[in-house]
Amino acid sequence: MEGEGSLNIQEVLKNAADGDKKSFDFLIEKYSNKMITIAEIYVRQEAEDIVQNAWMRIYERKEVLRRVENIENWLFYVVKNHCMDFLRKHRGKRNISKISIEANQEYIDSLIHDDDVLKTILERQSKVVLYQKIISLGELYYMPIILHYFKNLSLKEISETLDVPVSTIKSRLYTARQLLKKSLTNNNWI
């Protein structure tokens, strides 16, 4: 769209709600990557399909875009809900479980690029244990950890995505790191 820098997102939302294809395409282009990042936390392999389905559902109900005040926050919940629906629908059919090591094993494996097999196995084991510890912290703490350290989002981006102040994100990251340190120390990992 022309003049993106001066573009009012509320105006784009209104135009998209009215059926303006360029405005809707602009939203897809602007926010799809962030939505995929969120979906990958829940379901690694199906993230792109889930986001595509979310956009189709949003388009079917595009009039709702008029009432959206914070698009990033709203899209976060749309994606999260689509992921939860997907997990509920497919649980048992394909051994999919909510935020499990199995669902994210490909991602964990992709972090390892080493020819030394023993070193690779030890690294993989450490990463799996660390990931399990992160997930065990609960959504309040694991979401900022994953978004910051695994998805490389800035504190500001996390703040916007989760719709909480940057100071809260800093606090949650600090607390999560302390809890992880305590947990790993108690298990003799560090």
N, C-alpha and C positions, 0 to 999 in steps of 0.2 A: 504494500500500500504506500502511496505517496505521503511524504511528510511524517514518517513513523515517529520521529523524535518528538514532534509536537502533538502526537495523536492522543486523544483522550480515550482511555480504555472503556469507560462507561458508555461513550458514544459508539465505540466498536461493538460492545455488547448489545446495545439497543438496536443497532443496524443488523447485527447477526440475528437477533430475535425477530426482526421484521423480514428475515429471509434474504438479506444481502449476502450473496455467495462470497464476494471478496472479503467481507468482514469475517465471515465464518472461517474461510481459508486462512486468514491472518491469525486468528486465534489458534487454529490447529498448528500452524507453523511455529508460532511463538511459544506454545506451552506443551507440545507433544513430548519433547525431550525430557522436560521436568516430570511429566506424568509417567513416562517409561521408567525414569529413575526411581520413582515411588513404587511402581508396580513390581520392579525387580526385587525390591525388598521382600515382597510377599511371595511372588511366583516368578522365578528367574526366567524360565524358558518361554512362558506364555505372556510375558509383559507386553510385547508389542501388540499381540492379538487383543489383549484386555483393553489396552488404550484405544485401539481402533474401534472396538465394540462400545467403549465409553463415549467416543465421539459420535458414533452413529446414534446412540441413545440420546445424547445431548441434542443432536440435530432434530430427532423426532419430537423432542420437547423444547425446542429452541426458545419458545416464549418465556421460559423460566429464566433465561439470561437477563431479562429486564430487571429482575429482583436481586441479582447477584451483586453484592457490594465489594467483596474481596475475591477476585477471580482465582488467584493462586490457592487460597485457603479452600475455596469451594471445590476446585478441581482435585485437590489433595483428598478430600473426603469422597468425591465421586470415584476416584481411582481406588482408594482403599475399599470402598463398598463393593465395587466390581470385583476386586481381588477376593474379598471375603465370600461373595456369592459364588465365584468360580471355585474356591476351595471347598465350600459346602457342597456344591453340586458334584464335584469330582472326587471328593474324599472316598477312598476305598476302591474307586475304579482304576486309578492309576498310581496308587500309593502316594498321593499328594497329601501333605499335612501342613498346617499353618506354620510358616516360618521355620521349617525344619532344615537340618543339615542335608538331608537327602534332596530336598527341593533346591538347595543352593550349592550342592556338591560341585557342579560344573563351574560355578563362579569361584569357589574355593580352589578348585584344581587349576583354574586359569591364572591364579595368582602365582603359581609355581612354574618356573622356567629354568630348570637346572638338570644337567646331565648326570650328576652324582646321585644315584638312586637312593642310597642310605640317607643322604642329606635331605633329599626330596621327601622321603617317607617321614622323617622326623619333623620337617617343616610342615608337612600336611597335617600330621597329628597335632602339632602345636596350634595350627590355624583352626582346626576343627574344635579343639578344646576352648580356644579363645572365643570363637564364634558362639559356641554353646554357652559360655559364661556371659557373653554380651546379651544374648537372647534371654537368658534367665533373669536379667535385670528388670524386665518388664518394659512395656512400650514407652513409658515416660522417659526412660533412660536409654533404651537401645536405639530408639529412632534417631535422636541427635548423634549418637556414636556412629551409627551406620551411615547416615547422611554426610557427616563430616569426614570421617576417616576412610570409609569404603567408597563413597560416591563423590568425595572431594568438593562438597558444597561449602560455601563460605558461611560464617555465622549469620550474616544478613540473609542469605538465601534460605537457610534453615528456619530462621525467624519468620520469614514471609511464608514459607511453605507450611509450617506448623501453626502459624498465626499466634505466636507468643513473642514477647520482647527478647531482644538479643541478650539482655542480662539474664533472663531465665534460661536461655540456651547455654550460656556460659556456665551458669550454676549447675545445670543438669549434666553438662559434660564433665565438670569438675567432680561432682558427686559420683557419676558413673565411673570415672577413672579411679576414684578412691575405693569404690565398691569392688571394681575389678582387681585392683591391687591387693585388697584384703582377701578376696576369694582365691586369687592365684597364689598368694603367699601361704594361705592355709592349706592349699593342696601341693605345696612345695614346687610350684612351677617357676617361681622367681626367688 
